[in-house]
């Protein structure tokens, strides 16, 4: 499997630039909260199931 370095580097730079811009605008926390809200709750349910042994 050959790594496409130009595409990888470009996507990393775009992601980094977007993170910096959103953090500067104060919207990065909002995006993190959105990921938290829409994340599937399965790990929480599994941890609750096994924490009451």
VORO-584549 format. One record per residue: residue in one letter; x, y, z of N, C-alpha, C in turn; residue number from 1. Coordinates in pm, 1 decimal. Last residue first. Layout:
! VORO-584549
(lolum a,(X,Y,Z),(X,Y,Z),(X,Y,Z),NUM),
...
***
This chain:
! VORO-584549
(lolum x,(-2046.0,-435.9,3948.2),(-2024.8,-579.0,3978.4),(-2029.3,-606.4,4125.2),53),
(lolum x,(-2104.6,-198.6,3799.3),(-2178.8,-234.8,3919.7),(-2165.7,-382.8,3953.0),52),
(lolum x,(-1975.3,-160.7,3561.5),(-1921.6,-90.7,3677.6),(-1991.8,-129.6,3807.3),51),
(lolum x,(-2087.3,-276.0,3337.8),(-1979.8,-348.2,3403.3),(-1924.9,-277.4,3527.0),50),
(lolum x,(-2284.8,-89.7,3266.5),(-2320.9,-229.4,3286.8),(-2213.8,-301.6,3367.8),49),
(lolum x,(-2142.8,143.6,3223.9),(-2236.0,136.6,3336.3),(-2272.9,-7.6,3368.4),48),
(lolum x,(-2003.7,73.1,2994.5),(-1927.6,101.7,3115.4),(-2018.4,99.2,3237.8),47),
(lolum x,(-2216.0,41.0,2814.4),(-2132.3,-73.4,2847.6),(-2054.2,-48.8,2975.6),46),
(lolum x,(-2313.5,303.4,2804.7),(-2399.3,195.6,2853.1),(-2317.5,73.5,2891.7),45),
(lolum x,(-2092.7,432.3,2695.2),(-2140.9,471.1,2827.8),(-2226.3,359.8,2886.4),44),
(lolum x,(-2069.2,315.2,2439.5),(-1963.4,296.0,2539.8),(-2008.4,332.5,2681.3),43),
(lolum x,(-2325.8,397.3,2316.6),(-2295.2,259.1,2350.9),(-2181.6,243.4,2451.7),42),
(lolum x,(-2424.9,642.9,2225.0),(-2406.8,623.7,2369.2),(-2364.4,482.3,2409.5),41),
(lolum x,(-2265.3,812.8,1955.2),(-2351.2,702.6,1999.1),(-2322.9,670.7,2146.0),40),
(lolum x,(-2265.9,1168.2,1937.7),(-2192.6,1043.1,1948.9),(-2286.1,934.3,2000.2),39),
(lolum x,(-2386.6,1411.7,1942.2),(-2430.9,1318.0,1839.7),(-2355.5,1186.0,1841.5),38),
(lolum x,(-2256.2,1540.4,2155.8),(-2400.7,1520.8,2158.9),(-2443.8,1411.9,2062.0),37),
(lolum x,(-1986.8,1549.7,2075.7),(-2024.2,1481.3,2198.9),(-2172.9,1447.4,2200.2),36),
(lolum x,(-1997.7,1705.5,1847.2),(-1949.7,1567.9,1836.1),(-1991.2,1488.3,1958.9),35),
(lolum x,(-2085.2,1943.5,1966.3),(-2169.5,1876.1,1868.0),(-2127.8,1731.8,1848.2),34),
(lolum x,(-1861.9,2006.4,2119.2),(-1987.5,1975.1,2186.9),(-2082.8,1902.2,2092.7),33),
(lolum x,(-1680.5,2065.1,1915.6),(-1653.6,1953.1,2005.7),(-1780.1,1910.9,2079.2),32),
(lolum x,(-1807.0,2292.2,1810.2),(-1791.8,2173.6,1726.3),(-1764.3,2050.7,1812.3),31),
(lolum x,(-1782.3,2463.7,2029.8),(-1914.9,2430.2,1979.4),(-1908.8,2304.8,1892.8),30),
(lolum x,(-1509.4,2491.6,2044.9),(-1579.4,2425.5,2154.9),(-1719.4,2383.3,2112.6),29),
(lolum x,(-1465.5,2635.5,1810.0),(-1410.8,2501.0,1822.3),(-1479.5,2424.1,1934.4),28),
(lolum x,(-1542.2,2896.3,1801.8),(-1640.6,2797.1,1759.6),(-1590.6,2653.8,1772.8),27),
(lolum x,(-1371.2,3105.9,1839.2),(-1444.9,3056.7,1955.2),(-1548.8,2951.7,1921.2),26),
(lolum x,(-1202.7,3191.1,1644.5),(-1337.9,3247.0,1643.3),(-1422.1,3202.1,1762.5),25),
(lolum x,(-980.9,3033.2,1704.0),(-968.4,3179.0,1710.3),(-1105.7,3245.7,1717.0),24),
(lolum x,(-1085.6,2782.7,1649.1),(-1044.2,2813.8,1785.1),(-1032.8,2964.8,1804.1),23),
(lolum x,(-1124.1,2803.3,1373.5),(-1239.9,2784.6,1461.2),(-1206.4,2817.1,1606.5),22),
(lolum x,(-852.1,2834.4,1293.5),(-952.2,2937.2,1264.7),(-1073.3,2924.3,1356.7),21),
(lolum x,(-739.1,2592.8,1382.3),(-687.2,2720.8,1431.6),(-789.8,2831.5,1410.7),20),
(lolum x,(-892.3,2408.3,1235.3),(-891.7,2403.5,1381.8),(-844.1,2536.3,1440.0),19),
(lolum x,(-822.6,2482.6,973.1),(-961.8,2495.3,1019.2),(-969.8,2493.7,1171.3),18),
(lolum x,(-549.8,2417.9,973.6),(-592.0,2556.2,950.4),(-735.2,2578.3,998.5),17),
(lolum x,(-565.4,2139.5,1014.5),(-497.4,2224.7,1111.9),(-540.3,2370.2,1096.8),16),
(lolum x,(-698.4,2061.5,779.2),(-756.7,2033.8,910.5),(-695.8,2123.7,1017.3),15),
(lolum x,(-511.2,2143.2,588.3),(-645.7,2201.7,587.8),(-712.7,2181.2,723.0),14),
(lolum x,(-293.2,1979.9,658.7),(-280.4,2125.8,664.9),(-416.7,2194.3,666.0),13),
(lolum x,(-401.6,1725.2,611.5),(-356.5,1762.0,745.7),(-345.2,1913.6,760.7),12),
(lolum x,(-448.3,1738.5,335.6),(-561.9,1722.4,427.1),(-523.4,1757.4,570.6),11),
(lolum x,(-182.5,1768.9,242.9),(-282.7,1871.2,215.7),(-400.6,1859.8,311.9),10),
(lolum x,(-67.4,1527.6,328.3),(-16.6,1654.8,379.5),(-118.0,1766.8,359.1),9),
(lolum x,(-220.1,1345.0,176.9),(-217.7,1337.8,322.8),(-173.6,1470.8,382.5),8),
(lolum x,(-155.7,1421.6,-84.0),(-295.4,1427.9,-39.8),(-303.4,1426.6,112.7),7),
(lolum x,(120.2,1372.3,-80.8),(69.4,1506.8,-112.1),(-73.6,1523.3,-62.0),6),
(lolum x,(141.3,1096.0,-20.6),(191.7,1196.4,71.9),(135.9,1335.1,44.6),5),
(lolum x,(-18.3,825.3,-23.8),(-21.6,942.8,-111.3),(11.6,1064.4,-25.0),4),
(lolum x,(144.1,523.2,30.3),(85.1,641.6,92.2),(92.2,757.4,-6.3),3),
(lolum x,(65.3,208.7,-95.6),(147.4,328.2,-109.5),(73.4,448.6,-52.2),2),
(lolum x,(84.3,-118.0,0.0),(0.0,0.0,0.0),(88.5,123.9,0.0),1),
***
